[in-house]
């Protein structure tokens, strides 16, 4: 689910962001906050409730499901729907090399297949909590704000500038052929946006992942 500003103060324009102390979960989010004139505060997710309730934070840059997951519904007064950024955490199911090496090809495939259903269930739970958080939040009087053109323009400007330098940044960190990889990543995002457009269940998502990705894997050699 996309990230928003979960705030104790109203934010409608870019001017409203200036000076706000906003929790950031990582450096890219901190850069976005600072580009809008806010003050980025590095804080673990499990401390954001206390930070908001005690006034250490004015907002948290997080996803709407955190209204439920972290019970921010009890301290937040506004959700500003900027819908920018995600947490790319997909490591729901892992296997150590020691375990993988002991498994037959058939067992590996069975584990991978089950993992796709776990990943789909995880994604579905986040979507469900986004809907639940919105419903419970509105019942508690939380206002869900559509930002105005100035805030949208500020975010768009950051993204545009970021994309101009991301390949250079990656190459500086040792990534080879970074520009081609960035282009491939963008193309894959666009492809999958199309693929999931008509997916209506977790089962369909799991089977889509299997057919598009894992059906092309040789389990006898994969992971070697």
Phi and psi in degrees as GROMACS dihedral restraints (atoms count N, CA, C in turn):
[ dihedral_restraints ]
;  ai    aj    ak    al  type     phi  dphi    fc
    3     4     5     6     1   -70.2    20    10
    4     5     6     7     1   155.6    20    10
    6     7     8     9     1   -87.6    20    10
    7     8     9    10     1   146.7    20    10
    9    10    11    12     1  -132.9    20    10
   10    11    12    13     1   177.6    20    10
   12    13    14    15     1   -95.0    20    10
   13    14    15    16     1   115.9    20    10
   15    16    17    18     1   -98.5    20    10
   16    17    18    19     1   109.1    20    10
   18    19    20    21     1  -126.3    20    10
   19    20    21    22     1   152.5    20    10
   21    22    23    24     1   -94.4    20    10
   22    23    24    25     1    -6.5    20    10
   24    25    26    27     1  -125.6    20    10
   25    26    27    28     1   149.3    20    10
   27    28    29    30     1   -69.2    20    10
   28    29    30    31     1   135.5    20    10
   30    31    32    33     1  -133.3    20    10
   31    32    33    34     1   114.9    20    10
   33    34    35    36     1  -123.1    20    10
   34    35    36    37     1   -29.6    20    10
   36    37    38    39     1  -127.9    20    10
   37    38    39    40     1   172.4    20    10
   39    40    41    42     1   -65.2    20    10
   40    41    42    43     1   -30.0    20    10
   42    43    44    45     1   -64.8    20    10
   43    44    45    46     1   -30.2    20    10
   45    46    47    48     1   -70.6    20    10
   46    47    48    49     1   -19.8    20    10
   48    49    50    51     1   -79.5    20    10
   49    50    51    52     1   -26.3    20    10
   51    52    53    54     1   -57.7    20    10
   52    53    54    55     1   125.0    20    10
   54    55    56    57     1    83.6    20    10
   55    56    57    58     1    -8.4    20    10
   57    58    59    60     1   -71.2    20    10
   58    59    60    61     1   138.5    20    10
   60    61    62    63     1   -88.4    20    10
   61    62    63    64     1   111.4    20    10
   63    64    65    66     1  -120.8    20    10
   64    65    66    67     1   125.7    20    10
   66    67    68    69     1   -65.4    20    10
   67    68    69    70     1   132.8    20    10
   69    70    71    72     1  -117.6    20    10
   70    71    72    73     1   137.1    20    10
   72    73    74    75     1   -92.8    20    10
   73    74    75    76     1     1.4    20    10
   75    76    77    78     1  -178.5    20    10
   76    77    78    79     1   168.5    20    10
   78    79    80    81     1   -63.6    20    10
   79    80    81    82     1   -35.7    20    10
   81    82    83    84     1   -66.7    20    10
   82    83    84    85     1   -37.2    20    10
   84    85    86    87     1   -69.4    20    10
   85    86    87    88     1   -35.9    20    10
   87    88    89    90     1   -62.2    20    10
   88    89    90    91     1   -40.4    20    10
   90    91    92    93     1   -64.9    20    10
   91    92    93    94     1   -38.8    20    10
   93    94    95    96     1   -63.0    20    10
   94    95    96    97     1   -47.1    20    10
   96    97    98    99     1   -56.7    20    10
   97    98    99   100     1   -48.9    20    10
   99   100   101   102     1   -67.1    20    10
  100   101   102   103     1   -33.3    20    10
  102   103   104   105     1   -65.9    20    10
  103   104   105   106     1   -25.0    20    10
  105   106   107   108     1   -90.8    20    10
  106   107   108   109     1    -3.4    20    10
  108   109   110   111     1    98.7    20    10
  109   110   111   112     1     3.3    20    10
  111   112   113   114     1   -86.1    20    10
  112   113   114   115     1   175.4    20    10
  114   115   116   117     1  -111.1    20    10
  115   116   117   118     1   115.8    20    10
  117   118   119   120     1   -80.5    20    10
  118   119   120   121     1   130.5    20    10
  120   121   122   123     1  -118.8    20    10
  121   122   123   124     1   115.9    20    10
  123   124   125   126     1   -75.4    20    10
  124   125   126   127     1   120.7    20    10
  126   127   128   129     1  -154.0    20    10
  127   128   129   130     1   134.9    20    10
  129   130   131   132     1   -61.8    20    10
  130   131   132   133     1   153.3    20    10
  132   133   134   135     1   -59.2    20    10
  133   134   135   136     1   -34.4    20    10
  135   136   137   138     1   -77.1    20    10
  136   137   138   139     1     0.2    20    10
  138   139   140   141     1  -110.5    20    10
  139   140   141   142     1    -1.1    20    10
  141   142   143   144     1   -70.0    20    10
  142   143   144   145     1   -32.5    20    10
  144   145   146   147     1   -60.1    20    10
  145   146   147   148     1   -50.2    20    10
  147   148   149   150     1   -63.0    20    10
  148   149   150   151     1   -41.3    20    10
  150   151   152   153     1   -60.8    20    10
  151   152   153   154     1   -41.4    20    10
  153   154   155   156     1   -72.4    20    10
  154   155   156   157     1   -41.8    20    10
  156   157   158   159     1   -68.6    20    10
  157   158   159   160     1   -29.4    20    10
  159   160   161   162     1   -95.4    20    10
  160   161   162   163     1     0.4    20    10
  162   163   164   165     1    80.5    20    10
  163   164   165   166     1     7.5    20    10
  165   166   167   168     1   -67.1    20    10
  166   167   168   169     1   -32.9    20    10
  168   169   170   171     1  -115.7    20    10
  169   170   171   172     1   148.7    20    10
  171   172   173   174     1   -95.6    20    10
  172   173   174   175     1   -24.8    20    10
  174   175   176   177     1  -160.2    20    10
  175   176   177   178     1   162.8    20    10
  177   178   179   180     1  -123.9    20    10
  178   179   180   181     1   134.4    20    10
  180   181   182   183     1   -87.5    20    10
  181   182   183   184     1    94.6    20    10
  183   184   185   186     1  -150.1    20    10
  184   185   186   187     1  -177.9    20    10
  186   187   188   189     1   -97.7    20    10
  187   188   189   190     1   154.5    20    10
  189   190   191   192     1   -54.8    20    10
  190   191   192   193     1   -35.2    20    10
  192   193   194   195     1   -56.2    20    10
  193   194   195   196     1   -20.3    20    10
  195   196   197   198     1   -67.4    20    10
  196   197   198   199     1   -14.8    20    10
  198   199   200   201     1   -59.0    20    10
  199   200   201   202     1   -33.4    20    10
  201   202   203   204     1   -96.2    20    10
  202   203   204   205     1   -51.4    20    10
  204   205   206   207     1   -58.3    20    10
  205   206   207   208     1   -40.7    20    10
  207   208   209   210     1  -111.2    20    10
  208   209   210   211     1     9.1    20    10
  210   211   212   213     1    55.3    20    10
  211   212   213   214     1    34.1    20    10
  213   214   215   216     1   -68.2    20    10
  214   215   216   217     1   -13.5    20    10
  216   217   218   219     1   -58.0    20    10
  217   218   219   220     1   -22.0    20    10
  219   220   221   222     1   -85.7    20    10
  220   221   222   223     1    -9.8    20    10
  222   223   224   225     1  -127.2    20    10
  223   224   225   226     1   -21.9    20    10
  225   226   227   228     1   -81.6    20    10
  226   227   228   229     1   143.1    20    10
  228   229   230   231     1  -112.7    20    10
  229   230   231   232     1   -18.9    20    10
  231   232   233   234     1  -141.8    20    10
  232   233   234   235     1   143.7    20    10
  234   235   236   237     1  -120.1    20    10
  235   236   237   238     1   115.6    20    10
  237   238   239   240     1   -96.3    20    10
  238   239   240   241     1   112.3    20    10
  240   241   242   243     1   -80.4    20    10
  241   242   243   244     1    72.2    20    10
  243   244   245   246     1   -81.8    20    10
  244   245   246   247     1   -24.4    20    10
  246   247   248   249     1    46.4    20    10
  247   248   249   250     1    57.8    20    10
  249   250   251   252     1  -132.3    20    10
  250   251   252   253     1   120.0    20    10
  252   253   254   255     1    92.9    20    10
  253   254   255   256     1   151.8    20    10
  255   256   257   258     1  -143.2    20    10
  256   257   258   259     1   166.6    20    10
  258   259   260   261     1   -99.9    20    10
  259   260   261   262     1   112.2    20    10
  261   262   263   264     1   -83.6    20    10
  262   263   264   265     1    65.0    20    10
  264   265   266   267     1  -107.7    20    10
  265   266   267   268     1   105.3    20    10
  267   268   269   270     1  -119.8    20    10
  268   269   270   271     1    11.7    20    10
  270   271   272   273     1   -84.5    20    10
  271   272   273   274     1    60.5    20    10
  273   274   275   276     1   -79.0    20    10
  274   275   276   277     1   -36.3    20    10
  276   277   278   279     1  -126.1    20    10
  277   278   279   280     1   125.8    20    10
  279   280   281   282     1  -131.6    20    10
  280   281   282   283     1   157.9    20    10
  282   283   284   285     1  -135.5    20    10
  283   284   285   286     1   134.6    20    10
  285   286   287   288     1   -70.5    20    10
  286   287   288   289     1   157.5    20    10
  288   289   290   291     1   -60.9    20    10
  289   290   291   292     1   -34.0    20    10
  291   292   293   294     1   -62.4    20    10
  292   293   294   295     1   -44.5    20    10
  294   295   296   297     1   -68.7    20    10
  295   296   297   298     1   -46.8    20    10
  297   298   299   300     1   -57.8    20    10
  298   299   300   301     1   -41.5    20    10
  300   301   302   303     1   -66.7    20    10
  301   302   303   304     1   -23.9    20    10
  303   304   305   306     1   -86.3    20    10
  304   305   306   307     1   -12.3    20    10
  306   307   308   309     1   -88.1    20    10
  307   308   309   310     1   147.6    20    10
  309   310   311   312     1   -76.3    20    10
  310   311   312   313     1   166.3    20    10
  312   313   314   315     1   -59.5    20    10
  313   314   315   316     1   -38.3    20    10
  315   316   317   318     1   -66.0    20    10
  316   317   318   319     1   -40.9    20    10
  318   319   320   321     1   -69.0    20    10
  319   320   321   322     1   -37.2    20    10
  321   322   323   324     1   -61.3    20    10
  322   323   324   325     1   -45.8    20    10
  324   325   326   327     1   -63.1    20    10
  325   326   327   328     1   -38.7    20    10
  327   328   329   330     1   -64.6    20    10
  328   329   330   331     1   -41.5    20    10
  330   331   332   333     1   -63.9    20    10
  331   332   333   334     1   -45.6    20    10
  333   334   335   336     1   -61.5    20    10
  334   335   336   337     1   -42.6    20    10
  336   337   338   339     1   -62.2    20    10
  337   338   339   340     1   -45.3    20    10
  339   340   341   342     1   -62.6    20    10
  340   341   342   343     1   -36.9    20    10
  342   343   344   345     1   -62.3    20    10
  343   344   345   346     1   -35.1    20    10
  345   346   347   348     1   -66.5    20    10
  346   347   348   349     1   -34.7    20    10
  348   349   350   351     1   -70.5    20    10
  349   350   351   352     1   -35.4    20    10
  351   352   353   354     1   -65.2    20    10
  352   353   354   355     1   -43.6    20    10
  354   355   356   357     1   -63.5    20    10
  355   356   357   358     1   -41.7    20    10
  357   358   359   360     1   -65.2    20    10
  358   359   360   361     1   -39.6    20    10
  360   361   362   363     1   -65.3    20    10
  361   362   363   364     1   -38.0    20    10
  363   364   365   366     1   -63.7    20    10
  364   365   366   367     1   -46.6    20    10
  366   367   368   369     1   -61.8    20    10
  367   368   369   370     1   -41.1    20    10
  369   370   371   372     1   -63.0    20    10
  370   371   372   373     1   -37.1    20    10
  372   373   374   375     1   -65.6    20    10
  373   374   375   376     1   -38.8    20    10
  375   376   377   378     1   -64.6    20    10
  376   377   378   379     1   -42.2    20    10
  378   379   380   381     1   -63.4    20    10
  379   380   381   382     1   -41.7    20    10
  381   382   383   384     1   -64.3    20    10
  382   383   384   385     1   -40.1    20    10
  384   385   386   387     1   -72.3    20    10
  385   386   387   388     1   -25.7    20    10
  387   388   389   390     1   -64.4    20    10
  388   389   390   391     1   -45.2    20    10
  390   391   392   393     1   -66.5    20    10
  391   392   393   394     1   -42.8    20    10
  393   394   395   396     1   -65.1    20    10
  394   395   396   397     1   -41.3    20    10
  396   397   398   399     1   -63.8    20    10
  397   398   399   400     1   -40.6    20    10
  399   400   401   402     1   -63.8    20    10
  400   401   402   403     1   -44.8    20    10
  402   403   404   405     1   -64.5    20    10
  403   404   405   406     1   -48.9    20    10
  405   406   407   408     1   -67.9    20    10
  406   407   408   409     1   -37.0    20    10
  408   409   410   411     1   -62.2    20    10
  409   410   411   412     1   -45.1    20    10
  411   412   413   414     1   -63.5    20    10
  412   413   414   415     1   -37.3    20    10
  414   415   416   417     1   -64.8    20    10
  415   416   417   418     1   -29.8    20    10
  417   418   419   420     1   -89.3    20    10
  418   419   420   421     1     0.5    20    10
  420   421   422   423     1    91.7    20    10
  421   422   423   424     1    10.1    20    10
  423   424   425   426     1   -69.3    20    10
  424   425   426   427     1   134.9    20    10
  426   427   428   429     1   -94.1    20    10
  427   428   429   430     1   129.1    20    10
  429   430   431   432     1   -98.7    20    10
  430   431   432   433     1   111.6    20    10
  432   433   434   435     1  -100.9    20    10
  433   434   435   436     1   131.6    20    10
  435   436   437   438     1   -90.6    20    10
  436   437   438   439     1   115.4    20    10
  438   439   440   441     1   -64.4    20    10
  439   440   441   442     1   153.7    20    10
  441   442   443   444     1   -81.1    20    10
  442   443   444   445     1  -178.5    20    10
  444   445   446   447     1   -63.6    20    10
  445   446   447   448     1   -31.3    20    10
  447   448   449   450     1   -68.2    20    10
  448   449   450   451     1   -39.8    20    10
  450   451   452   453     1   -71.3    20    10
  451   452   453   454     1   -40.9    20    10
  453   454   455   456     1   -61.6    20    10
  454   455   456   457     1   -41.5    20    10
  456   457   458   459     1   -65.5    20    10
  457   458   459   460     1   -38.2    20    10
  459   460   461   462     1   -62.9    20    10
  460   461   462   463     1   -41.8    20    10
  462   463   464   465     1   -68.6    20    10
  463   464   465   466     1   -44.1    20    10
  465   466   467   468     1   -59.8    20    10
  466   467   468   469     1   -38.7    20    10
  468   469   470   471     1   -64.9    20    10
  469   470   471   472     1   -41.9    20    10
  471   472   473   474     1   -61.9    20    10
  472   473   474   475     1   -46.9    20    10
  474   475   476   477     1   -59.7    20    10
  475   476   477   478     1   -44.1    20    10
  477   478   479   480     1   -61.5    20    10
  478   479   480   481     1   -44.3    20    10
  480   481   482   483     1   -68.3    20    10
  481   482   483   484     1   -38.5    20    10
  483   484   485   486     1   -61.6    20    10
  484   485   486   487     1   -43.8    20    10
  486   487   488   489     1   -67.4    20    10
  487   488   489   490     1   -22.7    20    10
  489   490   491   492     1   -70.6    20    10
  490   491   492   493     1   -27.6    20    10
  492   493   494   495     1  -114.3    20    10
  493   494   495   496     1    -5.4    20    10
  495   496   497   498     1   -62.9    20    10
  496   497   498   499     1   -38.4    20    10
  498   499   500   501     1   -63.8    20    10
  499   500   501   502     1   -43.0    20    10
  501   502   503   504     1   -63.7    20    10
  502   503   504   505     1   -40.6    20    10
  504   505   506   507     1   -62.3    20    10
  505   506   507   508     1   -43.8    20    10
  507   508   509   510     1   -65.6    20    10
  508   509   510   511     1   -41.2    20    10
  510   511   512   513     1   -63.8    20    10
  511   512   513   514     1   -34.6    20    10
  513   514   515   516     1   -65.6    20    10
  514   515   516   517     1   -20.0    20    10
  516   517   518   519     1   -98.7    20    10
  517   518   519   520     1     9.6    20    10
  519   520   521   522     1    96.9    20    10
  520   521   522   523     1     5.2    20    10
  522   523   524   525     1   -79.9    20    10
  523   524   525   526     1   126.8    20    10
  525   526   527   528     1   -90.7    20    10
  526   527   528   529     1   146.8    20    10
  528   529   530   531     1    54.1    20    10
  529   530   531   532     1    43.0    20    10
  531   532   533   534     1   -60.7    20    10
  532   533   534   535     1   -41.0    20    10
  534   535   536   537     1   -61.4    20    10
  535   536   537   538     1   -42.3    20    10
  537   538   539   540     1   -66.7    20    10
  538   539   540   541     1   -36.6    20    10
  540   541   542   543     1   -70.5    20    10
  541   542   543   544     1   -37.8    20    10
  543   544   545   546     1   -63.1    20    10
  544   545   546   547     1   -42.7    20    10
  546   547   548   549     1   -62.9    20    10
  547   548   549   550     1   -41.3    20    10
  549   550   551   552     1   -65.2    20    10
  550   551   552   553     1   -41.1    20    10
  552   553   554   555     1   -60.1    20    10
  553   554   555   556     1   -47.7    20    10
  555   556   557   558     1   -61.0    20    10
  556   557   558   559     1   -40.1    20    10
  558   559   560   561     1   -65.8    20    10
  559   560   561   562     1   -38.5    20    10
  561   562   563   564     1   -67.8    20    10
  562   563   564   565     1   -39.1    20    10
  564   565   566   567     1   -60.0    20    10
  565   566   567   568     1   -45.7    20    10
  567   568   569   570     1   -63.0    20    10
  568   569   570   571     1   -41.8    20    10
  570   571   572   573     1   -60.3    20    10
  571   572   573   574     1   -46.8    20    10
  573   574   575   576     1   -73.3    20    10
  574   575   576   577     1   -27.8    20    10
  576   577   578   579     1   -60.4    20    10
  577   578   579   580     1   -38.3    20    10
  579   580   581   582     1   -71.0    20    10
  580   581   582   583     1   -40.7    20    10
  582   583   584   585     1   -64.4    20    10
  583   584   585   586     1   -39.0    20    10
  585   586   587   588     1   -89.8    20    10
  586   587   588   589     1    -2.3    20    10
  588   589   590   591     1   -57.3    20    10
  589   590   591   592     1   -35.5    20    10
  591   592   593   594     1  -108.7    20    10
  592   593   594   595     1    12.8    20    10
  594   595   596   597     1   -75.4    20    10
  595   596   597   598     1   128.1    20    10
  597   598   599   600     1  -118.6    20    10
  598   599   600   601     1     1.8    20    10
  600   601   602   603     1  -151.6    20    10
  601   602   603   604     1   161.1    20    10
  603   604   605   606     1   -63.2    20    10
  604   605   606   607     1   -36.5    20    10
  606   607   608   609     1   -62.6    20    10
  607   608   609   610     1   -42.0    20    10
  609   610   611   612     1   -64.2    20    10
  610   611   612   613     1   -39.6    20    10
  612   613   614   615     1   -64.7    20    10
  613   614   615   616     1   -43.2    20    10
  615   616   617   618     1   -60.8    20    10
  616   617   618   619     1   -46.5    20    10
  618   619   620   621     1   -67.2    20    10
  619   620   621   622     1   -32.9    20    10
  621   622   623   624     1   -64.5    20    10
  622   623   624   625     1   -43.3    20    10
  624   625   626   627     1   -63.1    20    10
  625   626   627   628     1   -40.3    20    10
  627   628   629   630     1   -63.6    20    10
  628   629   630   631     1   -47.4    20    10
  630   631   632   633     1   -71.1    20    10
  631   632   633   634     1   -37.7    20    10
  633   634   635   636     1   -83.2    20    10
  634   635   636   637     1   -25.1    20    10
  636   637   638   639     1  -119.4    20    10
  637   638   639   640     1   -62.5    20    10
  639   640   641   642     1   -81.9    20    10
  640   641   642   643     1   -15.9    20    10
  642   643   644   645     1   -70.0    20    10
  643   644   645   646     1   -14.2    20    10
  645   646   647   648     1   -98.3    20    10
  646   647   648   649     1     7.8    20    10
  648   649   650   651     1   -99.2    20    10
  649   650   651   652     1   138.5    20    10
  651   652   653   654     1   -91.8    20    10
  652   653   654   655     1   104.9    20    10
  654   655   656   657     1   -69.2    20    10
  655   656   657   658     1   -20.1    20    10
  657   658   659   660     1   -69.0    20    10
  658   659   660   661     1   -33.0    20    10
  660   661   662   663     1  -109.8    20    10
  661   662   663   664     1   -16.0    20    10
  663   664   665   666     1   -62.9    20    10
  664   665   666   667     1   132.7    20    10
  666   667   668   669     1    90.8    20    10
  667   668   669   670     1     0.8    20    10
